[in-house]
Amino acid sequence: MQIYLDYSATTPPRAEVIAVMQSAMIEGWGNPSSLHRWGAQAATVLETARMQVAELIGAPSDGVVFTASGTEANNLAIMGVAQQYRQPRHMIISAVEHSAIANPIALLEQWGWHITRLPVDRYGQVNPADLAASLRQDTVLVSVIYGQSEVGTLQPISELAAVIHAAGGLATPLFHTDAVQVAGRLPLNVRDLGVDLLSISSHKLYGPQGAGALYVKPGAELMPLLNGGGQENNLRSGTQAVPVIAGFGAAADLAIQELHQENQRLLRLRERLIEQLQSHPELVLTGHPQQRLPHHVSFYLPNADGQEVTGKTLVRQLNLAGIGISAGSACHSGQLTPSPILKAMGFSDGAAKTGIRLTLGHQTTDADVDWAAMVLKQIVNRVMASQPVTAGIK
């Protein structure tokens, strides 16, 4: 039995999406910037997809800027703001951002920018009061991830937006959220959230890889990362990948149609999986128990020593059993690095190496959940039995 439980990493393109992409490659292959009928056909495909993506996030279609990925959308938000200033200013992010935010922010810090990283509680949530205390006169951007990809915790985005708007001052900073994990799984409306910038990605919602989008609120000013032909309202030059974007639009349209029903199905499966895994004494839930992504389950092993048994150990063992999951720690030059997300949540180095993530999707069934839970518990029993007697995270 082969069971894929890594839908937060990527999702398989739906058959309907593939059909739309094939049609676009046959009929919409022109350059959408060209004035002749071939260009007009491609432009129609492009703008149809833009309206579909805009509807998914409750935005005006002219606020959607297509990019090549969610990572590029995040970088455009961060660096697009930063490049407007000759002198370093102040930005605020959470301590649990995806690397697509954390890494460009670290680069800005090297260049002299002032960065505040908001702490999180043991569930991975930001306290709006901490944001209020961190705002400065020279704060130009706040970026807080909506749904954390590793532990599944949802942030109170609308509350954080209210804090920013209530602060006043000479200039209100722009507010960005990385909603890559949320799009297609929870209702999204940029007006209700109160955000100025929002990133999403095609391949997280059953579209093709190679397409993302950044919502830019009318009036929000950014500098482009790429200069050239002036496509995407002068914010992302380069001829658009029309068939890929068409697939993105089709995936967004399917998500809109199926959102409520699929959300409820995923919530039920999530709780079923959590209940079965929580019954094992060696597995402890990470992230917020209720305010979390509907498809997301994450655990760590409190009694592993962090060296002999890690999250990567479980990923490899489950892969041999035909089950695909992921771990939060990373391996660099042969050394296992603790998950920075779990570290920010107060976990020790050893504990932060034992985190695992199981994420559910369109093809996941009750039988998949039950089988994966049984196999995972058996593997945990086996690997923990091989632990040294002195094992234990202090």
Secondary structure, DSSP 8 states (H G I E B T S, - for coil): --EE-BTTT-----HHHHHHHHHHHHH--S-TT-SSHHHHHHHHHHHHHHHHHHHHTT--GGGEEEES-HHHHHHHHHHHHHTT-SS--EEEEETT--HHHHHHHHHHHHTT-EEEEE-B-TTS-B-HHHHHHH--TTEEEEE--SB-TTT-BB--HHHHHHHHHHH-SSS--EEEEE-TTTBTTB---HHHHT-SEEEEEGGGTTS-SS-EEEEE-TT-----SS-SS-TTTTTS-S---HHHHHHHHHHHHHHHHHHHHHHHHHHHHHHHHHHHHHTSTT-EE-S-SSSB-TTEEEEE-TTS-SSSS-HHHHHHHHHHTTEE-EES-EEETTEEE--HHHHHTT--TTGGGS-EEEE--TT--HHHHHHHHHHHHHHHHHHHHTS-TT----
